Amino acid sequence: MFKYEIFIFLILILKLLLNSITNNNKETLTDDNEENLTEDNKETLTDDNEETLTDDEENLTDDNEKSEIEDVESEIEDKKLNDYVKSKITKLKINNKKVNIELKYKSILRYIYENEINDGFRIIKNTIFKDIKTIKKENKGYYYLENIGISVRFKNSNDSLNEIINQCEINNINLYMKIELYDGEIKKIKI
């Protein structure tokens, strides 16, 4: 939630800067010959490459900047829609088989590591996690997976789900998950 508030704050600062830039653009512009261009005379200025510069180009810049802000706001909404924190996994199939394990992201990822991939080198090579060690480490949130010789620090549900999807895609593991989000919405993931 804190990252979201910072992001909104940054968007507000960008909007203020854009307004400031737009207000500053109303000043008189000059070219190399010191000809004044203002909104009153609406002259067209040409340079050596015969490009036409008009007041319309200022509007294009404003539209592009507005579009970028809208894209950023859209990404925030997408992030909120795909937030798996406090979600509940209601159904799981791995390689078209119902798996009898606890329906938690950590348990699923551990199962995939130990039973489906079962190769510490391949896991490390393909992981999106930065906290995988090739030594036995069982403190500071690490779990040692003895049969594959790696220690893993499992992340939050969003990162763990991304790693589950990543490893299943790379290692050709079929996955079906039905997840109930915190707000009650149902999401289905099929690989």
Contacts in CASP RR format, 6 or more apart in sequence:
PFRMAT RR
TARGET T0000
AUTHOR 0000-0000-0000
METHOD contacts of the structure
MODEL  1
MFKYEIFIFLILILKLLLNSITNNNKETLTDDNEENLTEDNKETLTDDNE
ETLTDDEENLTDDNEKSEIEDVESEIEDKKLNDYVKSKITKLKINNKKVN
IELKYKSILRYIYENEINDGFRIIKNTIFKDIKTIKKENKGYYYLENIGI
SVRFKNSNDSLNEIINQCEINNINLYMKIELYDGEIKKIKI
4 76 0 8 1.000
4 79 0 8 1.000
4 80 0 8 1.000
7 72 0 8 1.000
7 76 0 8 1.000
8 76 0 8 1.000
11 69 0 8 1.000
11 72 0 8 1.000
11 73 0 8 1.000
14 69 0 8 1.000
15 69 0 8 1.000
18 62 0 8 1.000
18 65 0 8 1.000
18 69 0 8 1.000
22 62 0 8 1.000
25 58 0 8 1.000
26 39 0 8 1.000
28 36 0 8 1.000
28 37 0 8 1.000
28 38 0 8 1.000
29 36 0 8 1.000
29 37 0 8 1.000
29 38 0 8 1.000
30 36 0 8 1.000
30 37 0 8 1.000
31 37 0 8 1.000
31 45 0 8 1.000
31 47 0 8 1.000
35 43 0 8 1.000
35 45 0 8 1.000
37 43 0 8 1.000
37 45 0 8 1.000
39 55 0 8 1.000
42 55 0 8 1.000
44 52 0 8 1.000
44 53 0 8 1.000
44 54 0 8 1.000
45 52 0 8 1.000
45 53 0 8 1.000
46 52 0 8 1.000
46 53 0 8 1.000
47 53 0 8 1.000
81 185 0 8 1.000
82 158 0 8 1.000
82 187 0 8 1.000
83 158 0 8 1.000
83 181 0 8 1.000
83 182 0 8 1.000
84 105 0 8 1.000
84 157 0 8 1.000
84 158 0 8 1.000
84 161 0 8 1.000
84 179 0 8 1.000
84 181 0 8 1.000
84 187 0 8 1.000
85 156 0 8 1.000
85 157 0 8 1.000
85 158 0 8 1.000
85 182 0 8 1.000
86 157 0 8 1.000
86 182 0 8 1.000
87 157 0 8 1.000
87 179 0 8 1.000
87 180 0 8 1.000
87 181 0 8 1.000
87 182 0 8 1.000
87 187 0 8 1.000
88 103 0 8 1.000
88 179 0 8 1.000
88 180 0 8 1.000
89 103 0 8 1.000
89 104 0 8 1.000
89 105 0 8 1.000
89 108 0 8 1.000
89 177 0 8 1.000
89 178 0 8 1.000
89 179 0 8 1.000
89 180 0 8 1.000
90 103 0 8 1.000
90 178 0 8 1.000
90 179 0 8 1.000
90 180 0 8 1.000
90 186 0 8 1.000
91 176 0 8 1.000
91 177 0 8 1.000
91 178 0 8 1.000
92 98 0 8 1.000
92 99 0 8 1.000
92 101 0 8 1.000
92 103 0 8 1.000
92 108 0 8 1.000
92 176 0 8 1.000
92 177 0 8 1.000
92 178 0 8 1.000
93 99 0 8 1.000
93 174 0 8 1.000
93 175 0 8 1.000
93 176 0 8 1.000
93 177 0 8 1.000
94 108 0 8 1.000
94 111 0 8 1.000
94 112 0 8 1.000
94 116 0 8 1.000
94 173 0 8 1.000
94 174 0 8 1.000
94 175 0 8 1.000
95 116 0 8 1.000
95 173 0 8 1.000
95 174 0 8 1.000
96 174 0 8 1.000
96 176 0 8 1.000
99 108 0 8 1.000
99 111 0 8 1.000
101 107 0 8 1.000
101 108 0 8 1.000
101 111 0 8 1.000
105 154 0 8 1.000
105 157 0 8 1.000
105 160 0 8 1.000
105 161 0 8 1.000
105 164 0 8 1.000
106 154 0 8 1.000
106 160 0 8 1.000
108 160 0 8 1.000
108 164 0 8 1.000
108 177 0 8 1.000
109 152 0 8 1.000
109 154 0 8 1.000
109 160 0 8 1.000
109 163 0 8 1.000
109 164 0 8 1.000
109 167 0 8 1.000
110 143 0 8 1.000
110 145 0 8 1.000
110 152 0 8 1.000
110 154 0 8 1.000
112 164 0 8 1.000
112 167 0 8 1.000
112 168 0 8 1.000
112 173 0 8 1.000
113 120 0 8 1.000
113 123 0 8 1.000
113 145 0 8 1.000
113 148 0 8 1.000
113 150 0 8 1.000
113 152 0 8 1.000
113 167 0 8 1.000
114 145 0 8 1.000
114 147 0 8 1.000
114 148 0 8 1.000
116 171 0 8 1.000
116 173 0 8 1.000
117 123 0 8 1.000
117 148 0 8 1.000
117 167 0 8 1.000
117 171 0 8 1.000
117 173 0 8 1.000
118 147 0 8 1.000
118 148 0 8 1.000
119 148 0 8 1.000
120 148 0 8 1.000
120 149 0 8 1.000
120 150 0 8 1.000
122 171 0 8 1.000
123 132 0 8 1.000
123 148 0 8 1.000
123 150 0 8 1.000
123 167 0 8 1.000
124 132 0 8 1.000
124 134 0 8 1.000
124 150 0 8 1.000
126 166 0 8 1.000
126 167 0 8 1.000
126 170 0 8 1.000
126 171 0 8 1.000
127 163 0 8 1.000
127 166 0 8 1.000
127 167 0 8 1.000
128 159 0 8 1.000
128 162 0 8 1.000
128 163 0 8 1.000
128 166 0 8 1.000
129 152 0 8 1.000
129 153 0 8 1.000
129 155 0 8 1.000
129 159 0 8 1.000
129 163 0 8 1.000
131 142 0 8 1.000
131 152 0 8 1.000
131 153 0 8 1.000
131 155 0 8 1.000
132 150 0 8 1.000
132 151 0 8 1.000
132 152 0 8 1.000
132 153 0 8 1.000
133 142 0 8 1.000
133 150 0 8 1.000
133 151 0 8 1.000
133 152 0 8 1.000
134 149 0 8 1.000
134 150 0 8 1.000
134 151 0 8 1.000
135 151 0 8 1.000
136 144 0 8 1.000
136 146 0 8 1.000
136 149 0 8 1.000
136 151 0 8 1.000
137 144 0 8 1.000
137 151 0 8 1.000
138 144 0 8 1.000
138 151 0 8 1.000
140 153 0 8 1.000
141 153 0 8 1.000
141 154 0 8 1.000
142 151 0 8 1.000
142 152 0 8 1.000
142 153 0 8 1.000
143 151 0 8 1.000
143 152 0 8 1.000
143 153 0 8 1.000
143 154 0 8 1.000
144 150 0 8 1.000
144 151 0 8 1.000
145 151 0 8 1.000
145 152 0 8 1.000
154 160 0 8 1.000
155 163 0 8 1.000
161 189 0 8 1.000
164 175 0 8 1.000
165 175 0 8 1.000
165 189 0 8 1.000
165 191 0 8 1.000
167 173 0 8 1.000
168 174 0 8 1.000
168 175 0 8 1.000
168 191 0 8 1.000
169 191 0 8 1.000
173 191 0 8 1.000
174 191 0 8 1.000
175 189 0 8 1.000
175 190 0 8 1.000
175 191 0 8 1.000
176 188 0 8 1.000
176 189 0 8 1.000
176 190 0 8 1.000
176 191 0 8 1.000
177 188 0 8 1.000
177 189 0 8 1.000
177 190 0 8 1.000
178 186 0 8 1.000
178 187 0 8 1.000
178 188 0 8 1.000
179 186 0 8 1.000
179 187 0 8 1.000
179 188 0 8 1.000
179 189 0 8 1.000
180 186 0 8 1.000
181 187 0 8 1.000
END
